[in-house]
């Protein structure tokens, strides 16, 4: 049977949808045929309905599946409507992913959506494909909701997937070499699934609750994949693709598993490439970071989120104190591994001073890469309910494709403009709060701070500011003085 997946990643740097690549591997392992339309400007396919129509007409799939994030859901919905209206209304359309799992009724209510898969989809997608191919009843497939005679059939969930029984992701379903080249040689993959923590802004807490309600024995949420399967999967990629410089482990917390040091040793022996990991502050120990360094780890990425202890404790449910964070990051620095921090601004109850505290803490940590994101409340999360209770949700706000857009929360105009200034000129503000070079940025930061809403987006003003910033950077570089510059994308500041 032929399945066509459509994944929208418009406005972002290209990165693989590991979920779809895994579903593709599952289907192909049972002799099903799979094709992927990956919507991304850098990959050469923006939202082109004509090309999508031609692909469908040429491929003739029996099922079309969308995996859509909250930000990209409007795009996926537009494509699904187009397919139903103008291409082939008889092909069943399926939606899945985190947004669908947390808001299934909102998704399936649309006329263009025939079915939704909740939770982990490996078992459901394979059973669905088998039954469609065999002309069998699909109404009782676990994890699947579908429409029949104006009613919604809601099936319970099967337990969490045993990762060792799932094949390694299928990268051949897309132009993986082009993605590698665009990502400067990085390859993303995951060794584990799940996170035990209950951060209010993250899907994990709400996702686990869906299983608690709809599955009698869901099993273990936090799971680690088979080490040898993962190593062999990486070897297979290395044998087929060129220009691979590093492996980026995309796990929620790579260091969480007690046996992770065994994997790192195996990775060093069998692969030997530099690698990067995501982890949580609480998982950082001197022993684990030492093993990471010896294994070839080049960068540790940590969710700092906010420099304000009040915000972390009362809003984000991340109660660690600043000194605790500083001590943990000293461990990373001691072993000579680069530090990457994730940060959010525009959080509920946040003040300008809280935002500046986030910048200052990054300077204290000597972060090598600082990623800033304008906070976006995802429906189904605890923090979304808090935003609603605080009357911060503006029904007129449109969903943004990326994290660098204006806040959708009901803040005053002045604060929204302040957030945009921090996002656009993150490098300048970080340098301003760096004691050794602050004086070099006082004038430019004062100029940015005085920008009105009217002239903030002036192209001539942006050009003038950009030239001044570039000149300051050149002067500092000529003296070999470390400082931050914008690099890779609009919300990264890199210390050079």
C-alpha positions in Angstrom: 0.0 0.0 0.0 1.2 3.5 -0.8 1.3 6.1 2.0 2.1 9.8 1.4 3.3 11.8 4.3 3.3 15.6 4.2 5.3 17.6 6.7 5.4 21.4 6.9 8.5 23.1 8.2 8.1 26.5 6.6 10.1 29.4 8.0 12.6 27.2 9.8 16.0 25.9 9.1 15.6 22.3 7.7 15.6 19.5 10.2 14.2 16.0 9.9 10.9 15.0 11.3 12.1 12.0 13.2 8.6 10.8 13.9 7.7 10.5 10.2 11.0 9.0 9.4 10.4 6.3 12.0 6.8 5.7 10.7 8.2 5.3 7.2 10.7 2.7 8.5 7.9 0.8 10.2 5.7 0.7 7.0 8.6 -0.2 4.8 9.6 -3.0 7.1 6.3 -4.7 6.2 6.6 -4.0 2.4 4.5 -0.9 2.3 5.5 2.0 0.0 6.1 5.5 1.4 6.7 8.9 0.0 7.3 12.2 1.8 6.6 15.8 0.8 8.8 18.0 3.0 7.7 21.6 2.8 10.6 23.9 3.5 12.0 26.8 1.6 15.7 25.8 2.0 14.9 22.3 0.8 13.5 23.7 -2.4 9.8 23.1 -1.8 7.9 26.0 -0.3 4.1 25.9 -0.1 3.4 25.0 -3.8 0.0 23.5 -4.1 0.6 22.7 -7.8 3.6 20.5 -7.1 1.7 18.8 -4.3 -1.2 18.1 -6.6 1.2 16.6 -9.2 2.9 14.4 -6.7 -0.4 13.0 -5.5 -1.7 12.4 -9.0 1.6 10.7 -10.0 2.0 8.6 -6.8 -1.7 7.7 -6.3 -1.5 7.0 -2.5 -4.1 5.1 -0.6 -3.5 7.2 2.5 -2.2 10.8 3.1 -0.8 11.5 6.6 0.1 14.9 8.1 2.3 15.4 11.2 1.8 19.0 12.3 3.1 21.1 15.1 0.8 23.8 16.6 2.7 26.5 14.7 2.5 24.7 11.3 -1.0 23.3 11.8 -2.7 26.1 9.7 -0.4 25.3 6.8 -1.1 21.6 7.0 -4.8 22.3 7.2 -4.7 24.5 4.1 -3.0 21.7 2.2 -5.5 19.1 3.4 -8.4 21.3 2.4 -6.8 21.7 -1.0 -6.4 18.0 -1.5 -10.0 17.2 -0.6 -11.4 20.0 -2.7 -9.2 20.1 -5.8 -7.1 16.9 -6.0 -8.9 13.7 -4.8 -11.6 13.9 -2.1 -11.7 10.1 -1.8 -8.1 9.6 -0.4 -8.4 9.3 3.4 -6.5 12.1 5.2 -4.9 11.3 8.6 -3.4 13.7 11.1 -1.0 12.9 14.0 1.7 14.4 16.1 1.8 16.2 19.5 -0.7 18.9 18.5 -3.2 16.3 17.3 -2.7 14.2 20.5 -3.3 17.1 22.8 -6.2 18.6 20.8 -7.8 15.7 18.8 -11.3 17.1 18.7 -10.1 20.4 17.4 -8.2 18.6 14.6 -10.8 16.0 13.6 -13.7 18.5 13.5 -12.4 19.8 10.1 -14.1 18.3 7.1 -10.8 17.6 5.4 -9.6 15.4 8.2 -10.9 11.8 8.2 -8.9 10.3 11.0 -6.4 11.2 13.7 -3.8 9.1 15.5 -3.2 9.9 19.1 0.1 9.2 20.9 2.8 7.1 19.4 1.8 6.0 16.0 4.0 3.1 15.0 1.6 0.4 15.8 -1.5 2.3 14.7 -0.1 3.4 11.3 1.0 -0.2 10.4 -2.3 -1.7 11.4 -4.2 0.9 9.5 -2.1 0.4 6.3 -2.5 -3.4 6.6 -6.2 -3.2 7.0 -6.7 -0.6 4.2 -4.7 -2.8 1.9 -6.6 -5.9 2.8 -10.0 -4.1 2.7 -10.7 -4.8 6.3 -12.5 -2.9 9.0 -10.5 0.0 10.5 -12.9 1.1 13.2 -11.3 -0.6 16.2 -7.7 0.2 15.7 -6.2 1.4 19.0 -4.8 5.0 19.0 -7.1 5.8 16.0 -10.1 8.2 16.0 -12.2 8.3 12.9 -15.6 9.6 11.6 -18.5 7.5 10.7 -22.0 8.8 9.9 -21.4 12.1 11.5 -20.1 10.5 14.7 -16.5 10.2 16.0 -15.3 6.7 16.9 -12.7 7.1 19.7 -10.4 4.1 20.4 -8.3 3.7 23.4 -4.5 3.9 23.3 -2.1 0.9 23.2 0.9 1.0 25.6 4.0 3.1 24.8 6.1 1.6 22.1 9.1 -0.7 22.9 11.8 1.2 21.1 14.0 -1.8 20.5 11.2 -3.3 18.4 11.0 -0.3 16.2 13.3 -0.1 13.1 15.8 2.7 12.8 14.5 5.8 11.1 14.2 5.8 7.3 16.2 8.7 6.0 16.0 7.6 2.4 12.4 8.8 2.2 13.7 12.3 1.8 16.6 14.2 0.2 18.8 13.5 3.2 22.0 14.5 1.6 20.7 18.0 0.8 19.6 18.3 4.5 23.0 17.3 5.7 24.6 19.9 3.5 22.2 22.6 4.6 22.9 21.7 8.3 26.6 22.0 7.9 27.1 18.2 8.3 24.9 17.7 11.3 22.7 14.6 11.5 19.8 14.5 14.0 18.6 11.4 15.8 17.2 10.2 19.1 18.4 7.5 21.4 15.5 7.8 23.9 12.0 9.0 24.3 10.2 10.7 27.1 11.0 13.0 30.1 10.0 12.5 33.7 9.8 16.2 34.5 6.6 18.4 34.7 7.7 21.7 33.1 4.5 23.7 32.6 5.4 24.8 29.0 6.2 21.4 27.7 4.0 18.8 26.1 5.4 15.9 28.2 3.1 16.4 31.2 -0.1 16.7 29.2 1.0 13.9 26.8 1.5 11.5 29.7 -2.0 12.4 31.0 -3.6 11.4 27.7 -2.2 8.0 28.2 -3.3 7.8 31.9 -6.8 8.5 30.8 -7.0 6.3 27.7 -4.6 3.3 28.5 -5.0 1.0 31.5 -1.3 0.0 31.5 0.6 2.5 29.4 4.0 1.2 30.5 7.2 3.1 31.0 7.2 6.6 29.4 11.0 7.2 29.5 12.7 4.6 27.4 16.1 4.1 25.8 16.6 2.5 22.5 18.8 -0.5 21.8 22.4 0.7 21.7 23.6 -1.6 18.9 20.6 -0.9 16.7 21.3 2.9 17.0 25.0 2.4 16.3 24.2 0.2 13.2 21.7 2.8 12.0 24.4 5.5 12.2 26.8 3.3 10.4 24.3 2.8 7.6 23.8 6.6 7.2 27.6 7.1 7.1 28.0 4.5 4.4 25.4 6.2 2.2 25.8 9.9 2.7 28.7 12.4 2.5 29.8 15.5 4.4 28.7 14.2 7.8 30.6 16.1 10.5 28.7 15.5 13.7 25.7 13.7 15.3 23.1 15.7 17.2 21.2 13.7 19.8 17.8 15.3 20.0 16.6 13.4 23.1 14.8 15.4 25.8 17.5 14.4 28.2 20.4 12.4 26.8 22.1 11.9 30.2 19.0 10.6 32.0 19.7 6.9 31.4 21.9 5.2 34.1 23.6 3.3 31.4 24.3 6.2 29.1 28.1 6.0 29.7 28.1 2.6 28.2 26.6 4.0 25.0 29.1 6.8 24.9 31.9 4.4 25.0 30.4 2.3 22.2 29.8 5.4 20.1 33.4 6.5 20.5 34.7 3.1 19.5 32.3 2.4 16.6 31.5 5.9 15.2 34.2 8.3 16.5 32.5 11.5 15.3 31.9 14.7 17.4 28.4 14.8 18.8 26.1 17.1 20.7 23.4 16.3 23.3 20.4 17.8 25.0 20.3 17.4 28.7 18.7 18.7 31.9 20.6 20.6 34.6 19.7 18.0 37.2 21.3 15.2 35.0 24.7 16.9 34.9 27.4 15.3 37.0 31.2 15.5 36.8 31.4 11.8 35.9 28.9 12.0 33.0 30.4 15.2 31.6 33.9 13.7 31.8 32.7 10.6 29.9 31.0 12.9 27.4 34.3 14.8 26.8 36.3 11.6 26.4 33.6 10.2 24.0 34.0 13.2 21.7 31.1 15.4 22.8 31.5 18.9 21.4 28.5 20.7 22.9 26.0 20.3 25.7 22.6 22.0 25.2 20.6 22.9 28.3 17.3 24.5 28.9 18.0 27.6 31.0 14.6 29.1 29.8 14.8 32.1 32.2 17.3 33.9 34.3 14.6 34.9 36.8 14.3 32.4 39.7 10.7 33.7 40.3 9.7 32.9 36.7 11.4 29.5 36.7 9.8 28.5 40.0 6.3 29.9 39.9 5.7 29.9 36.1 7.8 27.2 34.5 8.0 24.6 37.4 11.8 24.6 37.1 12.7 25.6 40.7 16.5 25.4 40.5 18.2 28.4 41.9 20.7 30.5 40.0 23.7 29.4 42.0 22.8 25.8 41.5 22.6 26.4 37.7 26.0 28.2 37.8 27.7 25.3 39.6 26.3 22.8 37.2 27.5 24.8 34.2 30.9 25.1 35.7 31.2 21.3 35.4 30.6 21.6 31.6 33.0 24.4 31.3 35.7 22.6 33.3 35.8 19.7 30.9 36.1 22.0 27.9 32.7 21.3 26.3 30.9 24.1 24.6 27.6 25.3 26.3 24.4 26.0 24.4 21.4 27.4 26.2 17.8 27.5 25.3 16.0 30.7 26.6 12.5 32.0 26.4 11.3 35.6 26.7 7.7 37.0 26.8 6.6 34.6 29.6 3.4 35.2 31.7 4.0 37.8 34.4 7.5 38.5 33.0 8.9 42.0 33.3 11.6 43.8 31.4 13.9 43.2 34.4 13.2 39.5 34.2 14.2 39.4 30.6 17.5 41.2 31.3 18.2 38.8 34.1 18.0 36.0 31.5 20.7 37.8 29.4 22.9 38.4 32.5 22.7 34.8 33.6 23.9 33.6 30.2 26.9 36.0 30.5 27.6 34.5 34.0 27.5 31.0 32.5 29.7 32.0 29.6 27.4 30.3 27.2 29.0 29.7 23.8 25.6 29.7 22.0 22.5 31.5 23.2 19.2 30.6 21.6 16.3 33.0 22.3 12.7 32.2 21.6 9.6 34.3 22.0 7.4 32.3 24.2 4.4 30.6 22.5 1.7 29.0 24.6 0.7 25.5 23.3 -2.8 24.4 23.9 -3.1 21.4 26.2 -0.1 22.5 28.4 -0.4 23.8 32.0 1.1 27.2 31.0 -1.6 27.6 28.3 -4.2 27.4 31.0 -2.3 29.9 33.1 -2.2 32.4 30.2 -5.9 31.9 29.8 -6.6 32.6 33.5 -4.4 35.7 33.3 -6.3 36.9 30.3 -3.2 36.9 28.2 -4.6 35.0 25.2 -5.6 37.4 22.4 -8.2 35.7 20.2 -7.1 38.0 17.3 -3.5 36.8 17.4 -2.4 34.6 14.5 -0.3 31.5 14.9 3.3 32.1 14.0 5.5 29.7 12.1 8.6 30.5 14.1 9.8 31.6 17.6 11.2 35.0 16.4 7.9 36.7 15.7 6.0 39.1 17.9 4.5 37.7 21.1 0.9 36.5 20.6 0.1 37.2 24.3 -2.0 40.1 25.4 1.0 42.3 26.5 1.1 46.1 26.1 2.6 47.5 22.9 5.7 48.8 24.7 6.6 45.4 26.2 6.0 43.6 22.9 8.4 46.0 21.2 11.0 45.5 23.9 10.8 41.7 23.3 11.3 42.2 19.6 14.3 44.4 20.2 15.9 41.7 22.4 15.2 39.1 19.8 16.5 41.0 16.8 19.6 42.4 18.6 20.4 39.6 21.0 24.1 39.8 20.3 24.3 43.5 21.1 22.4 43.1 24.4 24.6 40.1 25.5 27.7 42.1 24.7 26.4 45.1 26.6 26.1 42.9 29.7 29.6 41.5 29.3 31.7 43.6 31.7 34.9 43.6 29.6 33.3 44.9 26.4 30.2 46.7 27.7 31.5 50.1 26.8 31.7 49.2 23.2 28.0 48.6 23.0 26.6 51.3 25.2 25.9 53.7 22.4 24.3 51.1 20.0 22.1 49.6 22.8 20.9 53.1 23.8 20.0 53.7 20.1 18.2 50.4 19.9 16.3 51.1 23.1 15.1 54.4 21.9 13.6 53.0 18.6 9.9 53.7 18.3 7.4 51.1 16.9 7.3 53.2 13.8 11.0 53.1 12.9 11.8 49.7 14.4 11.1 47.9 11.1 12.6 50.7 8.9 14.9 49.0 6.4 17.2 52.0 6.3 17.4 52.0 10.1 18.1 48.3 10.2 20.9 48.7 7.6 22.5 51.5 9.6 22.4 49.6 12.8 23.7 46.4 11.1 26.7 48.3 9.7 27.5 49.8 13.1 27.2 46.3 14.8 29.4 44.7 12.1 32.1 47.4 12.6 32.2 46.9 16.4 32.5 43.2 15.8 35.4 43.7 13.3 37.2 46.0 15.8 36.9 43.4 18.6 37.9 40.5 16.3 41.0 42.5 15.2 42.0 42.6 18.9 41.0 38.9 19.4 38.4 39.9 22.0 35.6 37.3 22.4 32.1 38.6 21.8 28.7 37.5 20.5 27.5 37.7 16.9 24.3 36.6 15.3 24.9 33.4 13.4 23.1 30.5 11.7 19.6 32.0 12.2 17.9 35.1 13.6 17.6 33.7 17.2 21.1 32.4 17.8 24.0 34.4 19.3 27.4 32.7 19.1 30.4 33.6 21.1 33.4 34.0 18.8 
